[in-house]
Amino acid sequence: MADRYKASIDDMFFFECETLEDSFEKVIVRHEFPFRAGALLQDMGQTARDIKIRLYFMNENYEAHKKLIAHLDAVDHTYELSHPKYGLIKGHIATMVVRHDDRLETAEIDLSFIEGKIPADSDAGYAAPVDAGTEEAFIAGQDELNAHVAADIKEQYPDDFNELLKEIDPAAANLFEQYAGLTRQAQAFVKKVDQYVGRLRATLNEITAPANSLVSTIIYARNLPGVLIGSIAAAVERFVLLYDSLRDAPDRFLDSYRSGAAQLEDAAEFRKYARISIAQREVVEIGAILKEDQNKDNAARQAARTKTFSVTGRPQKEIAPAPQLLTITEIENTLAIVRADLQAAINEARSMQTLKAMAAALTDHVIAIKKTKPAPMTVVLDNPLPLHLVCLRYGLAYHDAEQLLAINRLRHPSFAWGEVQIYV
């Protein structure tokens, strides 16, 4: 009597089983020629593994076989066979033979289980967008930066702290006139803030921020730290709007944005606050750029699902130009630049937890993108091949041929040759 093992299907139906047959076959193509003995053999790979097992349902487990039959008849998906000898096997059930006796409460089911290894769909999941998280961290970071400025003022001007943090009119043309009874050092500081804020308001003042801008959603404190931080944030946002047309190329966008916003760091007393604000907004914009790239990638994949050619070979849709998507190298280079700027900001204010949270969120997001984004690879085809055979050769599913057709802009799917990009 053959050994019986405890096994399960879909981790829902448990039973005893024995292996009847476990077969492996090779697909060998024989090329035979007239007037020549023998044949030229070509190994086309291994066929699907076919495992034949017999399931036993007896006594108290007898009724379970009826539920299993109903499940296999109603559900059409990739089944999971958990077997103590073969491990976890995913595939489909080709045949099922049932023998049961209600009087003896005994049932035997012979299954032919075919293991599947070619992925059913190469369209991996998408990393959760990070833009919402970075925007929340930016808003919280502005409050944290405001508190950091207030702490610096208290440390440098303890005798004037209460007066410097009193409520003022942020829209007033002259901040200095709103204070009284300050020491000389505090008066000099307020004058520098007044001059710096005036210069910030004049920077790119011809650029009008939209009503739904991120900075406009933040209510800054009506005191000296709030006016200072709010003015820096508004000036930084204008630089973002100035270089908005470069967002499709993150490296150029970052280079232009960093070069332009660097002029806000020329005042030594406020360089730290400007550097932190620039790094904070940098993370927000890169998070939005990565989300836009994922949306374009998703749209391209959805378009690739639409059949380009009918069964008669006639075009059913226009072969549109492939969208310019960010490569893994571009995403990693962008992350390196942003992390360097964030680290410089963290060095200025190590107590600000939002900066560390931003760095961690962006890094985790890029790692998630790398896990879900298929890596493109260029292969060279010496002879024209149908795209379905190209998919088979490189371990892709049949319907990935539509995706290959979209990213390569081939004239006809039956004649792919030369350099062809595929997803691996």
Secondary structure as GFF3:
##gff-version 3
##sequence-region A 1 424
A	DSSP	beta_strand	5	9	.	.	.	ID=ss1
A	DSSP	beta_strand	13	23	.	.	.	ID=ss2
A	DSSP	beta_strand	26	31	.	.	.	ID=ss3
A	DSSP	beta_strand	40	46	.	.	.	ID=ss4
A	DSSP	beta_strand	50	58	.	.	.	ID=ss5
A	DSSP	three_ten_helix	59	61	.	.	.	ID=ss6
A	DSSP	alpha_helix	64	74	.	.	.	ID=ss7
A	DSSP	beta_strand	79	83	.	.	.	ID=ss8
A	DSSP	beta_strand	87	101	.	.	.	ID=ss9
A	DSSP	beta_strand	106	115	.	.	.	ID=ss10
A	DSSP	alpha_helix	131	156	.	.	.	ID=ss11
A	DSSP	three_ten_helix	158	160	.	.	.	ID=ss12
A	DSSP	alpha_helix	161	164	.	.	.	ID=ss13
A	DSSP	three_ten_helix	176	178	.	.	.	ID=ss14
A	DSSP	alpha_helix	184	202	.	.	.	ID=ss15
A	DSSP	three_ten_helix	215	217	.	.	.	ID=ss16
A	DSSP	alpha_helix	224	242	.	.	.	ID=ss17
A	DSSP	three_ten_helix	244	246	.	.	.	ID=ss18
A	DSSP	alpha_helix	250	261	.	.	.	ID=ss19
A	DSSP	three_ten_helix	262	265	.	.	.	ID=ss20
A	DSSP	three_ten_helix	268	270	.	.	.	ID=ss21
A	DSSP	alpha_helix	271	305	.	.	.	ID=ss22
A	DSSP	alpha_helix	328	348	.	.	.	ID=ss23
A	DSSP	alpha_helix	353	372	.	.	.	ID=ss24
A	DSSP	beta_strand	376	385	.	.	.	ID=ss25
A	DSSP	alpha_helix	387	393	.	.	.	ID=ss26
A	DSSP	alpha_helix	400	408	.	.	.	ID=ss27
A	DSSP	beta_strand	416	423	.	.	.	ID=ss28
###
